[in-house]
Amino acid sequence: TQIGTPIVEKLTYTTNDEIADLFTTLLANASNIETVNRAHPAFVDIIGRLSEDEAQLIKYFQTCVEIPYCSFRAMSNSEKGGFTTIVDHATMLLFKVSLNFPQNLSAYLSNLISLGILSDETGLFKIDDTEYNQICKKHGLDSLRSQLVPNVFKAIEISKSYYKVTQFGTLFISACIKKQ
């Protein structure tokens, strides 16, 4: 009842199919003796705080637990130094997940971090540069460098890191997302 009753209440006014699927999968897992250990009471509230696009991202995280990102910083030509961030936390997600509002991706990722589904592993990066290189290519790093260096900026530096699905996020995904 701690999980089932709130889900049934929320399903009565949920109009989005993606969100309804999360609720019904959670209800099914909470009702099954073999999967009840996956169902955490907080999951009901978490689903209620997700958008349709965030539900799509979470489905993607079922197959990808680390999401590399790059930030591009244009280094000043002035004697004072400094930089301007020209691309922040660019990922390949927009090329892998169909979103209704792709311009909100940064907000979605921030929300998923606040809900404990993701963590931002700032300062850490993967040894394999393959996906970082793809991010740079898809987000036009070479074009930016040819347009801005050396006339406007001294250089464009890249910082690499990644988002990681947390253990809590993994539990959420196993309880709320149907296996693909």
GIJO-V450396 format. One record per pair of residues at least 6 apart in sequence whose C-alpha atoms are under 8 Angstrom apart, sorted by the first residue. I is the first residue (numbers start at 1). J is the second residue. D is the distance in Angstrom with one decimal. If there is no record, write none. Layout:
i	j	d
I	J	D
I	J	D
//
This chain:
i	j	d
2	41	6.6
3	27	7.3
3	30	7.2
3	39	7.9
3	40	7.8
3	41	5.6
3	44	7.0
4	27	6.0
4	30	7.5
6	44	7.1
7	23	6.2
7	24	7.8
7	27	7.0
7	44	6.5
10	48	7.9
11	20	6.4
11	23	7.2
14	20	6.3
16	52	7.1
18	52	5.9
18	55	6.4
18	56	7.6
19	47	6.9
19	48	7.9
19	50	7.6
19	51	7.6
19	52	6.4
19	55	6.8
21	176	7.9
21	177	7.8
22	47	7.0
22	55	7.9
22	176	4.9
22	177	6.0
23	44	7.2
23	47	7.2
23	176	6.8
24	176	7.8
25	175	6.9
25	176	5.1
25	177	6.4
25	178	6.4
26	39	6.6
26	175	5.4
26	176	4.6
26	177	7.8
29	35	5.1
29	36	5.5
29	38	7.2
29	39	6.6
29	175	6.1
29	176	7.8
30	36	4.4
30	37	7.6
30	38	7.4
30	39	5.3
35	175	7.8
38	171	6.1
38	172	7.5
38	174	6.9
38	175	5.3
39	172	7.7
39	175	5.7
40	172	7.9
43	172	6.7
46	115	6.7
53	99	5.4
53	100	6.4
53	101	7.3
53	108	7.8
54	108	6.1
54	112	7.8
56	97	7.0
56	98	7.6
56	99	7.4
57	97	6.7
58	173	7.0
59	173	7.6
59	177	6.5
60	97	7.1
61	165	7.3
61	173	7.9
62	170	7.9
62	173	6.5
62	177	7.9
65	164	5.7
65	165	5.1
66	162	6.4
66	163	5.7
66	164	4.6
66	165	6.5
67	91	7.1
67	162	5.2
67	163	5.0
67	164	6.3
68	91	6.2
68	92	7.9
68	125	7.7
68	126	7.8
68	131	6.9
68	132	6.7
68	160	7.4
68	161	5.8
68	162	3.9
68	163	6.3
69	89	5.2
69	90	5.1
69	91	4.6
69	92	7.8
69	132	6.8
69	135	7.2
69	160	6.0
69	161	5.5
69	162	5.2
69	163	7.5
70	87	7.9
70	88	6.9
70	89	5.2
70	90	5.2
70	91	6.8
70	132	6.7
70	135	7.0
70	136	7.4
70	158	6.4
70	159	5.6
70	160	4.6
70	161	6.4
71	85	7.3
71	86	7.7
71	87	5.3
71	88	4.4
71	89	5.1
71	90	6.2
71	158	5.7
71	159	5.3
71	160	6.7
72	85	6.0
72	86	5.7
72	87	5.0
72	88	6.5
72	141	7.9
72	156	6.4
72	157	5.7
72	158	4.8
72	159	6.7
73	83	6.0
73	84	5.5
73	85	4.4
73	86	5.8
73	87	7.1
73	156	5.4
73	157	5.2
73	158	6.3
73	159	8.0
74	83	5.3
74	84	5.2
74	85	6.2
74	86	6.6
74	153	6.1
74	154	7.4
74	155	5.9
74	156	4.4
74	157	6.4
75	81	7.1
75	82	6.1
75	83	4.4
75	84	6.6
75	153	5.7
75	154	5.5
75	155	5.3
75	156	5.9
75	157	7.2
76	82	5.5
76	83	5.4
76	84	7.6
76	152	7.9
76	153	5.1
76	154	5.7
76	155	7.7
77	152	7.2
77	153	5.3
77	154	4.9
89	106	7.9
90	135	6.8
90	139	7.4
91	135	6.0
92	134	7.8
92	135	6.0
92	138	7.9
94	102	6.7
94	105	8.0
109	118	7.7
112	118	5.6
113	119	5.5
113	120	7.3
116	166	6.9
116	168	6.6
116	169	6.5
117	165	5.9
117	166	5.7
117	168	6.2
117	169	3.9
117	170	7.5
117	172	7.5
118	163	6.4
118	164	5.5
118	165	4.5
118	166	5.4
118	169	6.5
119	163	5.6
119	164	5.3
119	165	6.4
119	166	6.3
120	162	6.4
120	163	4.6
120	164	6.5
121	161	6.3
121	162	5.6
121	163	5.7
121	164	6.9
122	161	5.6
122	162	6.9
123	160	7.5
123	161	6.1
124	160	7.5
124	161	5.3
124	162	7.2
125	160	5.7
125	161	4.3
125	162	6.3
126	161	7.2
126	162	7.8
132	160	7.2
136	142	7.8
145	155	7.5
145	156	6.6
149	155	5.8
149	156	7.5
//
